[in-house]
Amino acid sequence: MFSLCSNPFIYPTSSFSHHSPLLLSFHFLTNPSTIQPRFSALKTSASEGDNLLGKPLLQQGKDFTTILDEQRDNDIIPLKKTKAYAYEEVDDDDDDDDDEDGAEEERWVDWEDQILEDTVPLVGFVRMILHSGKYESGERLTPEHEKVILEKLLPFHPEHAKKIGCGIDYITIGYHPNFDRSRCLFIVRKDGELVDFSFWKCIKGLIRKNYPLYADSFILRHFRKRSPSL
């Protein structure tokens, strides 16, 4: 009897959301009369499991819910991150072969992680502006910070045209008129009027715009409803 130990076939178990997924390694033993598979359990680290699933890694080192938990914001439900997987078809055209129109390739996409990668940096950026002490209330943002707000956040507010009004002079921060200890972003219009706006509504709008099929479920899991004010 001898053992064929070529590259074992690795298959993740159905409980892939655990931190230490189990993998099945198939080793085939052969003899003159029969071939029988032998199963053995291999344990991998969480990072190895994530790599097997094709999970994108967050460069910031913290996931969305971790940052939100640290913020202790009433808008957020502190839940563990759940998965939102889907297949995406990718057209791979072969320029060298005129007889073939191209091959369709299926790619496993973790949309939840994709949303996190798009929103976590923005959330951290705004929280830095509001709570790091860099800016006093009423102080104008630097041109670089203002540019990010105007290009990456404000356009996604559901009432951005109404908020802008006659035009934006500059962006500042201050205390929300209805929540005494809550700092928020303000638009200073060209006519001098001060208008507050919610960056959380901008984040939700961004998610709805860029991920319409997955936005509602993501927002339902991660955001707590709050009385409308902004």
C-alpha positions as CSV (number, residue, x, y, z in Angstrom):
1,M,0.0,0.0,0.0
2,F,1.3,3.4,-0.9
3,S,0.0,7.0,-0.5
4,L,-0.5,9.5,-3.2
5,C,0.2,12.9,-1.6
6,S,-0.2,15.2,-4.5
7,N,-1.7,18.6,-3.8
8,P,-4.7,17.9,-1.5
9,F,-8.1,19.3,-2.4
10,I,-9.0,22.0,0.1
11,Y,-12.7,22.8,0.7
12,P,-14.0,25.3,3.3
13,T,-16.8,24.0,5.5
14,S,-20.2,25.7,5.4
15,S,-19.6,27.5,8.7
16,F,-17.1,29.9,7.0
17,S,-18.0,32.8,9.3
18,H,-16.1,31.3,12.2
19,H,-12.7,32.6,13.1
20,S,-11.1,29.2,12.6
21,P,-12.7,27.5,9.7
22,L,-12.2,23.7,9.3
23,L,-10.8,22.5,6.0
24,L,-11.1,19.0,4.7
25,S,-7.9,17.4,3.2
26,F,-8.5,14.5,0.9
27,H,-5.6,12.0,0.9
28,F,-6.1,9.0,-1.5
29,L,-4.7,5.6,-0.5
30,T,-4.5,3.0,-3.2
31,N,-3.9,-0.7,-3.3
32,P,-4.3,-3.2,-6.2
33,S,-8.0,-3.7,-5.5
34,T,-9.5,-0.4,-4.4
35,I,-9.1,3.3,-3.9
36,Q,-10.4,4.8,-0.7
37,P,-10.3,8.5,0.4
38,R,-9.1,9.3,3.9
39,F,-10.4,12.5,5.5
40,S,-8.5,14.6,8.0
41,A,-9.3,17.9,9.5
42,L,-7.0,20.8,9.1
43,K,-7.3,24.0,11.1
44,T,-6.4,27.4,9.7
45,S,-6.1,30.8,11.2
46,A,-8.8,33.4,10.6
47,S,-6.6,35.2,8.1
48,E,-6.0,32.1,6.1
49,G,-9.7,31.4,6.1
50,D,-10.4,34.9,4.8
51,N,-7.9,34.5,2.1
52,L,-9.5,31.3,0.9
53,L,-12.9,33.0,0.7
54,G,-11.4,35.8,-1.4
55,K,-12.3,38.3,1.3
56,P,-10.8,41.8,0.7
57,L,-8.7,43.0,3.6
58,L,-9.4,46.4,5.2
59,Q,-6.3,48.5,5.1
60,Q,-7.4,50.5,8.1
61,G,-7.0,47.6,10.4
62,K,-10.5,48.0,11.9
63,D,-13.8,47.0,10.5
64,F,-16.8,49.3,10.2
65,T,-18.6,48.1,13.4
66,T,-15.5,48.3,15.5
67,I,-15.1,52.0,14.6
68,L,-18.8,52.6,15.2
69,D,-18.7,50.9,18.6
70,E,-15.8,53.1,19.6
71,Q,-17.8,56.2,18.5
72,R,-20.8,55.2,20.7
73,D,-23.0,56.9,18.2
74,N,-26.8,56.5,18.8
75,D,-27.3,56.0,15.0
76,I,-25.5,52.7,15.0
77,I,-26.5,49.2,16.0
78,P,-23.2,47.5,17.3
79,L,-23.6,44.2,15.5
80,K,-20.9,41.8,14.3
81,K,-20.3,42.1,10.7
82,T,-22.4,39.7,8.6
83,K,-21.7,38.5,5.1
84,A,-23.4,39.6,1.8
85,Y,-21.9,37.4,-0.9
86,A,-23.0,37.3,-4.6
87,Y,-21.7,36.1,-7.9
88,E,-20.6,38.6,-10.4
89,E,-20.1,37.8,-14.1
90,V,-16.9,39.2,-15.7
91,D,-16.4,39.4,-19.4
92,D,-12.8,38.5,-20.3
93,D,-12.3,39.3,-24.0
94,D,-9.5,37.6,-25.8
95,D,-8.1,40.1,-28.4
96,D,-5.9,37.3,-30.0
97,D,-8.8,35.1,-30.9
98,D,-11.3,36.6,-33.3
99,D,-13.5,33.5,-33.4
100,E,-14.4,33.8,-29.8
101,D,-16.6,36.6,-28.4
102,G,-15.0,36.2,-25.0
103,A,-15.3,33.9,-22.0
104,E,-17.6,34.7,-19.0
105,E,-16.0,34.3,-15.7
106,E,-17.8,34.1,-12.4
107,R,-16.3,35.9,-9.5
108,W,-17.4,35.6,-5.9
109,V,-17.8,39.1,-4.5
110,D,-18.2,40.0,-0.8
111,W,-20.4,43.1,-1.1
112,E,-20.4,43.8,2.6
113,D,-16.6,44.1,2.6
114,Q,-16.8,46.2,-0.5
115,I,-19.2,48.6,1.2
116,L,-17.0,48.7,4.3
117,E,-13.9,49.5,2.3
118,D,-15.7,52.5,0.7
119,T,-17.2,53.9,3.8
120,V,-14.9,53.1,6.7
121,P,-12.2,55.7,5.6
122,L,-14.9,58.4,5.2
123,V,-16.4,57.7,8.6
124,G,-13.0,57.9,10.2
125,F,-12.2,61.1,8.4
126,V,-15.3,62.9,9.5
127,R,-15.0,61.6,13.1
128,M,-11.4,63.0,13.1
129,I,-12.7,66.4,12.0
130,L,-15.5,66.5,14.6
131,H,-13.8,65.0,17.6
132,S,-10.0,65.2,17.4
133,G,-9.8,68.8,18.6
134,K,-8.2,69.9,15.4
135,Y,-11.1,72.4,14.8
136,E,-12.9,74.7,17.1
137,S,-16.6,75.3,16.6
138,G,-17.2,77.8,13.8
139,E,-13.7,77.3,12.4
140,R,-13.4,76.9,8.6
141,L,-12.0,73.6,7.4
142,T,-8.8,73.5,5.5
143,P,-9.1,73.4,1.7
144,E,-8.1,69.8,1.6
145,H,-10.6,68.7,4.2
146,E,-13.3,70.8,2.7
147,K,-12.7,69.3,-0.8
148,V,-13.3,65.8,0.6
149,I,-16.6,66.9,2.2
150,L,-17.8,68.6,-0.9
151,E,-16.8,65.8,-3.3
152,K,-17.1,62.6,-1.4
153,L,-19.9,63.2,1.1
154,L,-22.3,66.1,0.5
155,P,-23.4,65.1,-3.0
156,F,-24.9,61.9,-1.5
157,H,-27.1,63.8,1.0
158,P,-30.8,63.1,0.1
159,E,-31.5,66.9,0.3
160,H,-28.1,68.2,-0.9
161,A,-29.7,70.8,-3.3
162,K,-31.9,72.2,-0.5
163,K,-28.9,72.3,1.9
164,I,-26.7,74.1,-0.5
165,G,-29.4,76.7,-1.3
166,C,-27.9,79.9,-2.8
167,G,-24.4,78.4,-2.8
168,I,-21.6,77.3,-0.4
169,D,-19.2,79.8,1.0
170,Y,-17.4,77.3,3.2
171,I,-17.8,74.2,5.5
172,T,-17.4,74.4,9.3
173,I,-18.4,72.5,12.4
174,G,-20.5,73.2,15.4
175,Y,-23.0,71.8,17.9
176,H,-26.2,70.5,16.6
177,P,-29.2,72.7,17.5
178,N,-31.3,69.8,18.7
179,F,-28.6,67.6,20.3
180,D,-26.7,69.6,22.9
181,R,-23.4,67.6,23.0
182,S,-23.4,66.4,19.4
183,R,-21.1,68.1,17.0
184,C,-21.9,68.1,13.3
185,L,-21.0,69.6,10.0
186,F,-22.4,73.0,8.8
187,I,-22.6,74.7,5.5
188,V,-22.1,78.4,5.6
189,R,-24.0,79.7,2.6
190,K,-23.0,82.7,0.5
191,D,-25.8,84.7,2.1
192,G,-24.3,84.0,5.5
193,E,-26.9,81.4,6.6
194,L,-25.7,78.5,8.6
195,V,-27.2,75.1,7.7
196,D,-26.4,71.8,9.4
197,F,-26.3,68.5,7.6
198,S,-25.8,64.9,8.7
199,F,-22.8,63.0,7.4
200,W,-24.5,59.8,8.3
201,K,-27.2,60.6,5.8
202,C,-24.4,61.2,3.3
203,I,-22.9,57.8,4.1
204,K,-26.3,56.1,3.6
205,G,-26.8,58.0,0.4
206,L,-23.4,56.8,-0.9
207,I,-24.3,53.2,-0.1
208,R,-27.7,53.5,-1.8
209,K,-26.2,55.1,-4.9
210,N,-23.2,52.7,-5.4
211,Y,-24.8,49.5,-4.0
212,P,-28.5,49.7,-4.7
213,L,-29.1,45.9,-4.5
214,Y,-27.4,45.5,-1.1
215,A,-27.9,49.0,0.5
216,D,-31.2,48.3,2.3
217,S,-30.0,45.1,4.0
218,F,-26.7,46.7,5.0
219,I,-28.3,49.8,6.4
220,L,-30.9,47.8,8.2
221,R,-28.3,45.7,9.9
222,H,-25.9,48.5,10.9
223,F,-27.9,51.7,11.4
224,R,-30.5,52.5,14.0
225,K,-33.4,54.6,13.0
226,R,-33.5,58.1,14.5
227,S,-36.1,60.8,14.6
228,P,-35.6,62.9,11.4
229,S,-33.8,66.2,12.0
230,L,-31.3,66.8,9.3
